[in-house]
Amino acid sequence: MVPVLHPDGKIPRRRVYRRRAIFLLDVVSVTVYMEMLARGRVSAQFQCPDKCSGTFSRHSTFTREWVDYDCVAYTLIIVRVRCSECRGVWSLFPAFVWYRFRFSYRLVQSACWGMLSGKSSTEISDELAASLSPVVKERGQFRVPAESTIRTWVQWLGQRCLEPLIRRTLSLIARRSAQAARTALPLNEVRPALPGANLVHNRAERVLRICAALDGATKGRSNLARRSPHQLRDWACALFRERRQPLARPP
């Protein structure tokens, strides 16, 4: 295949698509985010993450379906901004919306703990459907995760590619609290795969317990195994602060 040349004789470089995401870490409630959208206050009042001296201006918007802990479905408007210097376009995500996830982090965390405690994905999906509010059913604004989706969440948490993120989390815990780091270090060990044991489930449980350890180091809790509803979200936000890397599902 003969490359196409520009008029100046140069071969154009292939343009690589880059996902640019900025997380509004202080926006943790869908109600607050809706009010900010109505008042036009969703904006980027800070420097471009590419370290250029440009300023942001509103570029466009797109819609994103998001489902909260009670399986209530929302259609959110995500604002995109453009840098005046590098011309890069960034999407402004509120902290409660996970990049490339449709469901709430609380729902993901609760469902995964349910499977790790011995329930089947079908039982969890049926329980969520049975607990729907009659008002939500009448309006039709709900979405219950399928049993295959719940299994995918556990498999995602049990991936080997999350190992670097776990090590960074342990380093972050050590910088915040030495006592919490000594307590959390045994959580990093994966139990041996006994006959009939599921290694993916062991890894997924370790990730959730590391989230609990980070939550304990941040808020000074002695019980690092407590299942706070915000642990998984706070873990993703902490990683983004440290490495500017959103916790996303692989393609």
Secondary structure, DSSP 8 states (H G I E B T S, - for coil): ------TTS-----------EEEETT---HHHHHHHHHHT-----S--TT--S--EEEEEEEEEEEE-TT-BEEEEEEEEEEETTT--EEEEEETTS-TT--B-HHHHHHHHHHHHTT--HHHHHHHHHHT--HHHHHHT-B----HHHHHHHHHHHT-GGGHHHHHHHHHHHHHH-HHHHHHHGGGG------TT--HHHHHHHHHHHHHHHHHHHHHT-S-TT---TTHHHHHHHHHHHHHS-------
